[in-house]
Amino acid sequence: MEFDGIPIPYLNASLISFAKRYGIYHERTDISYRNDYQLLIYNHTSFVEIIKDIDTLTQAMDQGATRYVPSNYKSLFGKACQVIALKKNIDAYAIAEIVKTDAEAEYQKNLTELEAKKKSARQRAIYEEEKREQLEEFLIKVDRKMAELVRELRITVSKIYKPFAAIGVICGLGYVSWLGTQYWINEKSAQGELANIRTQNRILTTENEELASYKNVKSKIQNLNQKVEVLKKDNNIIKAENNSLKEEVTKISDDNRNLRNRIEKCNSGFVRFRKC
């Protein structure tokens, strides 16, 4: 909803601010909005009454009323400037230009701030995306390093295990030979059996240590996978925020375009009775 390319709310605020500076208009706490905007009167001489009608007309246009077009607003805006001009002996046209200039400056300022916020949001999203990609690359490198460590661990265990296996075979052969020659000595036989059990226990202990090492590596890999899932969720949140920002930008653009189309249609349809 614009007038001369400037959103009407900005014009209203600028007009009231100008009137306050010259002591014509004070706080609006005593103003009650009209509900009968179909019966507007355009011949008020009181600035407060004109502002009432401007507020009522603005509300009507916000609610989708098509019969009240910018020409009606132009009439009320002009009357307000004339009232100020009569009271302060200033040219009404000059007042209108000052009000429009101030309103446009404020509008451009807010528009610039909005664009800056959008730009900052886009840059933040790009930064988060780059940081996520860097973290994913780091996790891939960690996975590769862990795989290399597992392979090296297997090779090391294999190298350590083989000499002990050979020693075990030699000991086993000696033990069998000793049993063959000393079979009749029961006490020695029992001691040999005990030694064999201890050897088996050592082998089982070694195997348990290997299994514990593999479980530790597996636990680390699971922790890394959980971190990756958390990063994926964070990425989805960032994408959702980006989509929300895009929808807001699209909505603002659509609203501005619809308002311009409505104003153009209303201007083209204004023929008489100050109505479309």
N, C-alpha and C positions, 0 to 999 in steps of 0.2 A: 504494500500500500504506500504509494509515493505521490509526491506533488512536485513538479518541476525536477524530477529525478532525485528527490531527497525523501527518505522515509518520513511519513507524517508524524510519528512519535517524536522524532528528533526536532521537527519544526515546532511542534507544540511546546516541547521543553525549552527551546530557544526563545520562542515568543514570550513565554511566561518569565523566563530569566531576564529578558530585556525589560519587561514591564516592571519587574521587581527592582531593577537597578534604578528606575526613574520614580519609584514610590507609588506606582499606579496600582499595583497588584501585590497582595500580601499572601500569607499562608492560605491554603485552600481547604482548611479543615471544615469550614462552614458550607462548602458546596455539596449539594446532593445531586446526583446524576438524574437526568430526566429519563423516565421509562416510556414516555409517549413521544418517541423520536419521529413518529409519522406526522406530528403536528408542530414541527419546528417553526419558529418565527425568526425571520432574518432581518428584522428592523430594530434590534436592540441598540441602545446607545451606551449601556453599561458594559465595561470591559469584562466584569465578572460574569454577566449574563451571556456574553459572547463566548467566553471560555466554557461555560456550561454547555452551550450548543455545540462547540467544537468537540468537547469530550463525548457528548451524546452521539454526534455524527461519526466520530472515530470508532466508538463501540459498535454502532450499527454496521459499519463497513467490516469490522473485525468479525461480526456475526454472519457475514455473507450477504448483507443487504446490497442489492444491485441498483436500487433506485437512487441511491445517494452517491453521486460520482464526484470526482475531484473539482468539478465546477462549483458544486455546493461548498466544498471546503475552501475553494478559492475566494468565494464571496465572503465567508466568515473570516478568513485570514485577512482579507483586505479591510473589512470593517474593524477588526482588532487593531490593525496598523493605523487606520484613520482616527480611532479613539485616542491612541497614544499621541498621534500627530497633533490633534486638536488641543490636548491637555498640555503638551510640551512645546508646541510651535515648531515641530520638526516635520520635514517632508515625509509623507506616508510611504512614497516609493523608496526613499532612502532607508526608512525603517525596515521595510520588507526585505531589501537587499542585505542589510546588516544581519537580520534574523536568519535569512537563508544561508548567508556566508558562515555564520557561527554554527548553524545546524549541520551544514555540509562538512565543516572542519571536524566537528565532534563525530559525525558518522564515519568520515575517513579515518579518524584516529582509532575508533573502535574496530573498523574493518581491518586496519593494519595490525592491530593487536591480535585479532582473530586469526589472520593469516600467519602471524608470527607463531601463535600457539599451534596451528596446524603444521607449520614447518618444523617446529620443535618436536612435535609428536612423531612426524615422519622420520626425522633424524634419529630420534630415540628408538623407534622401531627398527630402523636399519642397523643401528649400533647393536641392539639386542640380538638381531639375526646374525650379524657378523660374529658376535661373541659366542653364540650358540654353535655356529659352524666351527669356530676355532676349538671349542671344547669337544665337539664330536671328533674332530681330527686328532686331538690329544688322546681321547679315549681309544680311538683306533690304534694309535701308536702304542698305548699301554697294553691293549690286547695282544698285539704282535710281540711285544717284549715279554709278556707273560708266557706266550706260546714258546718263545725261544728258551726261556728259563726252564719250562717243563721238559723240553727236549734235552737240554743240558743236564738236568737232574736225572733223567732216565739213563743217559750215557754214563754219568758218574756212578750211579747205583750199580749199573751193569759191570763197570770196571772193578768196583770194590767187591762185588759178589763173586765173580769168577775165581780169584785167588783163594778165597775162603772155601769155595766149593771144592777146589782141587785139594786143599789141605784136609778137608773133611773126608774126601775119598781115601787119601793116604792113611789118615787116622783110622778110618773104617777097616781098611785092609790089615793094618797092624793089629787092630783090635780083634779081628776074626782069627788072625794067626795066633794071637796070644790065647784066645779062647780054645783053639785046637790043641794047644800044648798044655794048657793049664785048666782044662775042663773039669778035672776032678776036684779042683779047689773051689768049693762053693762060695766062700767068702770073697775071693777075688772075682768070681763071676758076678756076684751081686754088685761089687764096686764098678765093674765094667758096664753093667747095665745102667747104673746110676749116672756114670759119665756120659753114656749115650743119651739119656733123658735130658741132661743139662745142655748137651750140644743142640738137641732139637729145640729146647727152650730158647737158646740164643738165636737160632735161625728164625723161630716164630717172632721173637722180639724185634729182630731186624725187619721182618716183613711188616709188622705192625707199625714201625716207625715210618716205613715207606708209604703205607696206606694213610697215615696221619698227615704226611707231607702233601700227598695228592688231595686229601680232603681240604687242607688249608688253602691250596691253590684254587680249588673249586669254589670255596667260600668267597675268596677275593673276586673271582670272576662274577659270581652272583651279585656281590655288592656293586660292582661296576655296572652290571646290567640294570640294577635298580636305579642307579644314578642316571643312566641313559633314559629310563622311563620318566623320571622326574623332569629331565630336560625337555623331553617330548611334550609333557603336559604344559610346561612353561611356554614352549613355542606355540602351542595351541591357544593359550591365553593371549599371547602377544598378537597372534593372527586375528583372534576375535576382537581385540581392541582396535586393530587396524581397520577391520571391516566395519566396526561401529563408527569410527571416525569418517570412513568413506561414506557411510550412509548419512551421517550428519551433514557432511559437505554437500552430498547429492540433494538432501532434503532442503537445505538452505537455497541451493541453486534453483530447485523446482519451485519453491515458494516465491522467490524473487521473480522468476519467469511468469508464474501464474498471476502474480499481482500486476506485473506490467501488462500482461494480456488483458486482464480485467479492466485496468485503467484505460487502455487503448479502445476496448470495446465500448466502455461507458462514454468516453469522449466522443467517439464516432456516433453514438446513439443519442447524444444530448441535442434535442431539437427545441423543446419548449417546456414551459413550466418548471424549468431548472431540474428536470428529471430525465432519465434515460427512456 
